[in-house]
Amino acid sequence: MDPKKLEVTKKVARFVVETDTSDIPPIIYEHAKVAFQDWFAVTMAGKDDSLVLKLLQLSNLMGGNEHATVLGHDVKINVCTAALINASASHVLDYDDTIFVGSIPIHPTATLFPSVLALSEWKEFSGKDLLTAYIVGFKVGAFVGECTDAEHYESGWHATSTFGHLASAAACANLLKLDEKQTVHALGIAGTQACGLKIVFGTMCKSLHAGRAAQHGLEAALLAQDGFTSAEDILEGPAGFFQLFQGEVKEDALSGLGKTWNIERLAQKYHASAG
């Protein structure tokens, strides 16, 4: 079937908009709570890494509003930079959780909780709202991964970042209660910024990838809320995400939106490793 006729991006956006707490089984929330505890722990462990301190120094240099907390530093900065720094801190030690989508390892929580936590602190959303947004964003990231071949990772893209941009945007769109069109645009804004090259593994830039995914996803949702536009077929369109990043629309993955959640296969680590 013609991917354009499937209107994949719109269907993903509809899932993001229409999913609420009553649609998600209680056991899925329990998995999300474990993920949050693990993420918080690894973030606190990485909070004093030199790359985190450099990002914090850059934030101090730039200045800005005090929206959200940099974990472990007793300081508040603007919401998007808080997401950047906390996400980078949580990925820096390689202890953040892993899920394999197909044969591709991704670290979804490092790109999700930093954005929704910063946004929740700023806008005073509830813990249940935060967890719901995380679960929705997690599923969107997993869906994108299921539609993307191993060639994506093998050709040099860092999937934590590429998938994470879209996952973070979806989570923040859910949290902000964007409508379907705004969510489509949020996905487009995030999708056009999706990047991250594996050549930088072993440097500070690897952790920066997770940070940028969290930051850009949050920024995308905020921009879309204000009427900022983007392509409405960022996933399936000609020269869109799937075509450029070695993917294709898989109808079984699409039909799983709202029915399966993937988070049951999320694994926490005993060792600092890729997975």
Stockholm file with secondary structure:
# STOCKHOLM 1.0

chainA/1-275         MDPKKLEVTKKVARFVVETDTSDIPPIIYEHAKVAFQDWFAVTMAGKDDSLVLKLLQLSNLMGGNEHATVLGHDVKINVCTAALINASASHVLDYDDTIFVGSIPIHPTATLFPSVLALSEWKEFSGKDLLTAYIVGFKVGAFVGECTDAEHYESGWHATSTFGHLASAAACANLLKLDEKQTVHALGIAGTQACGLKIVFGTMCKSLHAGRAAQHGLEAALLAQDGFTSAEDILEGPAGFFQLFQGEVKEDALSGLGKTWNIERLAQKYHASAG
#=GR chainA/1-275 SS CCHHHHTHHHHHHHHHHHCCGGGSCHHHHHHHHHHHHHHHHHHHHHTTSHHHHHHHHHHHHHCCCCCEEETTTTEEECHHHHHHHHHHHHHTTSCSCBEEETTEEECCHHHHHHHHHHHHHHHTCCHHHHHHHHHHHHHHHHHHHHTBCHHHHHTTBCHHHHHHHHHHHHHHHHHHTCCHHHHHHHHHHHHTTCCCBGGGTTSHHHHHHHHHHHHHHHHHHHHHHTTCCCCSCTTTSTTSHHHHTTBCCCHHHHHTBTTBCCGGGCBCCSSSSCC
#=GC SS_cons         CCHHHHTHHHHHHHHHHHCCGGGSCHHHHHHHHHHHHHHHHHHHHHTTSHHHHHHHHHHHHHCCCCCEEETTTTEEECHHHHHHHHHHHHHTTSCSCBEEETTEEECCHHHHHHHHHHHHHHHTCCHHHHHHHHHHHHHHHHHHHHTBCHHHHHTTBCHHHHHHHHHHHHHHHHHHTCCHHHHHHHHHHHHTTCCCBGGGTTSHHHHHHHHHHHHHHHHHHHHHHTTCCCCSCTTTSTTSHHHHTTBCCCHHHHHTBTTBCCGGGCBCCSSSSCC
//
